[in-house]
Amino acid sequence: MYVKIKDEDFFKIKDLIKNFKSDRKVVHINEESDENDKYFLIPISDDLKREDVESMINSVFEKDKSKNESNDESKIKSSKENQIQFELIKDLPKKEEKLSIKEQIENVVPKEFHEYIISSFDTVGDIAVIEIDPRLEEYEKEIANIILKNNPSFSTIVKRSGIHSGTFRIQKHDFLAGKKKKKTIVKENGISLSIDIDKTYYSVRMATERKRIYNQVKEGENVLVMFSGIGPYVQSISKNTNANFIYGIEINKDAHKMSLENKELNKGLNTFLIKGDVNNVIPNFNKNRLTIKVNYQDLDNFDIESNSLEIKFTYEDYMQNKEKFENKILKLKSKGIEIYLKPSFLSNNKLIDFKHKRFEVLVIELKKFIKRNNIFLILPLQNSFNETLLEYLNSNKKINHLIFYSNKYQEKIISYKTFNQLKEFIKNVYYDLNIAEKNYSSKSMIKSELKLFNSNFNVFYGMKTMEDLYFIDDINLFSIDSNSNNFKEMYNYVTTNNNIKFDRILMPLPKDAENFLNLTIPISKKNTIVHLYDFLGEDEFYKAEEKVKNFALINNKKVEILSVNKCGQYGPKKYRICTDFKFIE
C-alpha cells in the first residue's frame, strides 16, 4: 500500500517515513501532461489503517497548531487550510508503454496502407528529411507532426520531392511541420557546416568516408577538392590534419557562397575556395594564387581579370562615401572575387599609432562589414605594439579575416620574433619582399625567416619585381602591385606558368567523375594520390579499376591502384565507390 502526497508537502513529513515500517522505496511521480501534477508515493505497511496514517501525518499539523500562542481564529483557520492532504492507494500506477513512432503512425493511417509506411528518416542538422509514399500523402502532415513530437531535437520536418537532378544534383523538399525553413547547421567530424537543403547537394551518410580520407592526409600535403560543394571535405581536412593548404573548386554559386560561410565558421585559414568550372579553373590555376594590388580610385578603370584583389584605400575613401564604397566592393564579391581591404594608416607619411582616433573609428566601422561579407582586412603591425593593440586583438578573436604586415614606413621590418609574441591572436601574415630585401643582407636570411613564418602562420607574399616572383614561385599565395613597372610581365608569367602541383586530389562527383580525370595530369606529380568516386552496382565493382586503367593507358601514365572502397549504399544493390590510386611516375 502507498500514501499519495503532494510534492510540496513531502518535505514536511519526510522524517516520519521510518514510522510507516516499509522496506520499499519512496517513488516520485512527475506527470508529463501537467507540470503541476507532481507527487510522492510513500510505501506503508499493509496492516496500517487510514486512521493510523492520518494520525501520524497530522502530527505535523498538531505541531504547527501548538505554535499558535493566540486563539486568533484567522490563524487557526489558516493553519487548517495548510493541513496535509493525502490518499491511500493499493498499488503503484502502471507505467503506460510508449508506442513507437511507427505504431503511432499506424494509428492515424488506415490498415490497408500500413505496408507503405516508412518510419526511418535522414537527419540534416535540426531538419528531418522523410519519405512519404504517394498513397499516404493524405496523411503526411499527421505523420510529420508525430515525428516532430517524438524528436525534440528537430525543429523542421520536410519530405523529399523528386530525385537528385540537374548539373548540381539538387533535390527539392516540401515543408510539412515545425519551423518553415530549409537552412540549418550540420555537425560532423569536428566541423560545422551551414547548408540549404534545397540549393546544394550534401550527403550526411558520407561523413564516415570523409573521415577515411582525412585520416590519410599527411603533414604538409597540398590538397585539391574538385566539385567541393559547401566544403565538407575541404573543412574536415583543414580541421583534422596538418595539411599545408586545401583548395576547393565549385561551380554552383549557392554552394560556393555557403562554402565561404563554412570557411568562416570553421576558421579554415589554410583553405582557398574558387567558384568556377574545373575545366576552366585548373588550366589557369596560378591565376587563383594571385592577388592584384589596386588603388580604390582606380577600380573603375581596372580591367585585368583576377579572382582576388587587394584594394588599397584611405580613411577618407571609406568614411566620406561609405555606402558607395561598400556597394562597389559587394559588386566585386558577387563576381566571385576574393577581396582584401588594405586601409592606409599614414598621416604626413608617418604610420599612425593604434591609439589614433582614425584607426579606432575606421576599424569599428569596417568590423561588421568585413565579417558579414567574408572580406579580409589587412592591418599594419608596429614594432612597439602596446596594450592598446593587445586589447584590440583580444576583443576581436572571433574575426579571422585579419592580416598583419610590416609597414615600409617603419625603420625596419618586424621580425618573426615580434609576430610570434602575438601568435595567439594573429593567424595571417602579409610578408612584403620589397621591405625584406632592404633589411636583410642575403636571400638566405629571408628564406630562413620565411620558413618560420610558414610553420606558424598563413602567409601572403607581396612583390614588385620579377626577381621576387622567381624567389617565391613555390609558395601558394602572392600579390603583385598593379602600379609596378613589371606588372604586365609578372601577370603574364603567373597566368601562363602552371607550376602548382598537388599531393592529393579528391573527385567527389559520383556521376561521371572519370570524365574529368585528364585534368589531374598537369597538377599531379610522382606519388600524387587521387580519390575517384562512382556509383556502381554490387556486381560491377570491377569497373572501378577498369576506368582507372583505361585512363592510364590512353594517357601513357603509370598508376598503382591502392584500394576500391565501398562508401555506402545509394539505392537497391547500388553503392557509392571510391577508387584510390597513385601516380607512380
C-alpha positions, 0 to 999 in steps of 0.5 A, spaced: 500 500 500 502 507 498 500 514 501 499 519 495 502 526 497 503 532 494 510 534 492 510 540 496 508 537 502 513 531 502 518 535 505 514 536 511 513 529 513 519 526 510 522 524 517 516 520 519 517 515 513 521 510 518 514 510 522 510 507 516 515 500 517 516 499 509 522 496 506 520 499 499 522 505 496 519 512 496 517 513 488 516 520 485 511 521 480 512 527 475 506 527 470 508 529 463 501 532 461 501 537 467 507 540 470 503 541 476 501 534 477 507 532 481 507 527 487 510 522 492 508 515 493 510 513 500 510 505 501 506 503 508 505 497 511 499 493 509 496 492 516 496 500 517 489 503 517 487 510 514 486 512 521 493 510 523 496 514 517 492 520 518 494 520 525 501 520 524 501 525 518 497 530 522 502 530 527 505 535 523 499 539 523 498 538 531 505 541 531 504 547 527 497 548 531 501 548 538 505 554 535 499 558 535 500 562 542 493 566 540 486 563 539 486 568 533 481 564 529 484 567 522 490 563 524 487 557 526 483 557 520 489 558 516 493 553 519 487 548 517 487 550 510 495 548 510 493 541 513 496 535 509 492 532 504 493 525 502 490 518 499 491 511 500 492 507 494 493 499 493 498 499 488 503 503 484 500 506 477 502 502 471 507 505 467 503 506 460 508 503 454 510 508 449 508 506 442 513 507 437 513 512 432 511 507 427 505 504 431 503 511 432 503 512 425 499 506 424 494 509 428 492 515 424 493 511 417 488 506 415 490 498 415 490 497 408 496 502 407 500 500 413 505 496 408 507 503 405 509 506 411 516 508 412 518 510 419 526 511 418 528 518 416 535 522 414 537 527 419 540 534 416 542 538 422 535 540 426 531 538 419 528 531 418 528 529 411 522 523 410 519 519 405 512 519 404 509 514 399 504 517 394 498 513 397 499 516 404 500 523 402 493 524 405 496 523 411 503 526 411 502 532 415 499 527 421 505 523 420 510 529 420 507 532 426 508 525 430 515 525 428 516 532 430 513 530 437 517 524 438 524 528 436 525 534 440 531 535 437 528 537 430 525 543 429 523 542 421 520 536 418 520 536 410 519 530 405 523 529 399 520 531 392 523 528 386 530 525 385 537 528 385 537 532 378 540 537 374 548 539 373 548 540 381 544 534 383 539 538 387 533 535 390 527 539 392 523 538 399 516 540 401 515 543 408 510 539 412 511 541 420 515 545 425 519 551 423 518 553 415 525 553 413 530 549 409 537 552 412 540 549 418 547 547 421 550 540 420 555 537 425 560 532 423 567 530 424 569 536 428 566 541 423 560 545 422 557 546 416 551 551 414 547 548 408 540 549 404 537 543 403 534 545 397 540 549 393 546 544 394 547 537 394 550 534 401 550 527 403 550 526 411 551 518 410 558 520 407 561 523 413 564 516 415 568 516 408 570 523 409 573 521 415 577 515 411 580 520 407 582 525 412 585 520 416 590 519 410 592 526 409 599 527 411 603 533 414 604 538 409 600 535 403 597 540 398 590 538 397 585 539 391 577 538 392 574 538 385 566 539 385 567 541 393 560 543 394 559 547 401 566 544 403 565 538 407 571 535 405 575 541 404 573 543 412 574 536 415 581 536 412 583 543 414 580 541 421 583 534 422 590 534 419 596 538 418 595 539 411 599 545 408 593 548 404 586 545 401 583 548 395 576 547 393 573 548 386 565 549 385 561 551 380 554 552 383 554 559 386 549 557 392 554 552 394 560 556 393 557 562 397 555 557 403 562 554 402 565 561 404 560 561 410 563 554 412 570 557 411 568 562 416 565 558 421 570 553 421 576 558 421 579 554 415 585 559 414 589 554 410 583 553 405 582 557 398 575 556 395 574 558 387 567 558 384 568 556 377 568 550 372 574 545 373 575 545 366 576 552 366 579 553 373 585 548 373 588 550 366 589 557 369 590 555 376 596 560 378 591 565 376 587 563 383 594 564 387 594 571 385 592 577 388 592 584 384 594 590 388 589 596 386 588 603 388 580 604 390 580 610 385 582 606 380 577 600 380 573 603 375 578 603 370 581 596 372 580 591 367 585 585 368 581 579 370 583 576 377 579 572 382 582 576 388 584 583 389 587 587 394 584 594 394 588 599 397 584 605 400 584 611 405 580 613 411 577 618 407 575 613 401 571 609 406 568 614 411 566 620 406 562 615 401 561 609 405 555 606 402 558 607 395 564 604 397 561 598 400 556 597 394 562 597 389 566 592 393 559 587 394 559 588 386 566 585 386 564 579 391 558 577 387 563 576 381 566 571 385 572 575 387 576 574 393 577 581 396 582 584 401 581 591 404 588 594 405 586 601 409 592 606 409 594 608 416 599 614 414 598 621 416 604 626 413 607 619 411 608 617 418 604 610 420 599 612 425 599 609 432 593 604 434 591 609 439 589 614 433 582 616 433 582 614 425 584 607 426 579 606 432 573 609 428 575 606 421 576 599 424 569 599 428 566 601 422 569 596 417 568 590 423 561 588 421 562 589 414 568 585 413 565 579 417 558 579 414 561 579 407 567 574 408 572 580 406 579 580 409 582 586 412 589 587 412 592 591 418 599 594 419 603 591 425 608 596 429 614 594 432 612 597 439 605 594 439 602 596 446 596 594 450 592 598 446 593 593 440 593 587 445 586 589 447 584 590 440 586 583 438 583 580 444 576 583 443 576 581 436 578 573 436 572 571 433 574 575 426 579 571 422 579 575 416 585 579 419 592 580 416 598 583 419 604 586 415 610 590 416 609 597 414 615 600 409 614 606 413 617 603 419 625 603 420 625 596 419 621 590 418 618 586 424 621 580 425 618 573 426 620 574 433 615 580 434 609 576 430 610 570 434 609 574 441 602 575 438 601 568 435 595 567 439 591 572 436 594 573 429 593 567 424 595 571 417 601 574 415 602 579 409 610 578 408 612 584 403 619 582 399 620 589 397 621 591 405 625 584 406 630 585 401 632 592 404 633 589 411 636 583 410 643 582 407 642 575 403 636 571 400 638 566 405 636 570 411 629 571 408 628 564 406 630 562 413 625 567 416 620 565 411 620 558 413 618 560 420 613 564 418 610 558 414 610 553 420 606 558 424 602 562 420 598 563 413 602 567 409 601 572 403 607 574 399 607 581 396 612 583 390 614 588 385 619 585 381 620 579 377 626 577 381 621 576 387 616 572 383 622 567 381 624 567 389 617 565 391 614 561 385 613 555 390 609 558 395 601 558 394 599 565 395 602 572 392 600 579 390 603 583 385 602 591 385 598 593 379 602 600 379 609 596 378 613 597 372 613 589 371 606 588 372 604 586 365 610 581 365 609 578 372 601 577 370 603 574 364 608 569 367 603 567 373 597 566 368 601 562 363 606 558 368 602 552 371 607 550 376 602 548 382 602 541 383 598 537 388 599 531 393 592 529 393 586 530 389 579 528 391 573 527 385 567 527 389 562 527 383 559 520 383 556 521 376 561 521 371 567 523 375 572 519 370 570 524 365 574 529 368 580 525 370 585 528 364 585 534 368 589 531 374 595 530 369 598 537 369 597 538 377 599 531 379 606 529 380 610 522 382 606 519 388 600 524 387 594 520 390 587 521 387 580 519 390 575 517 384 568 516 386 562 512 382 556 509 383 556 502 381 552 496 382 554 490 387 556 486 381 560 491 377 565 493 382 570 491 377 569 497 373 572 501 378 579 499 376 577 498 369 576 506 368 582 507 372 586 503 367 583 505 361 585 512 363 592 510 364 593 507 358 590 512 353 594 517 357 601 513 357 601 514 365 603 509 370 598 508 376 598 503 382 591 502 384 591 502 392 584 500 394 576 500 391 572 502 397 565 501 398 562 508 401 555 506 402 549 504 399 545 509 394 539 505 392 537 497 391 544 493 390 547 500 388 553 503 392 557 509 392 565 507 390 571 510 391 577 508 387 584 510 390 590 510 386 597 513 385 601 516 380 607 512 380 611 516 375 
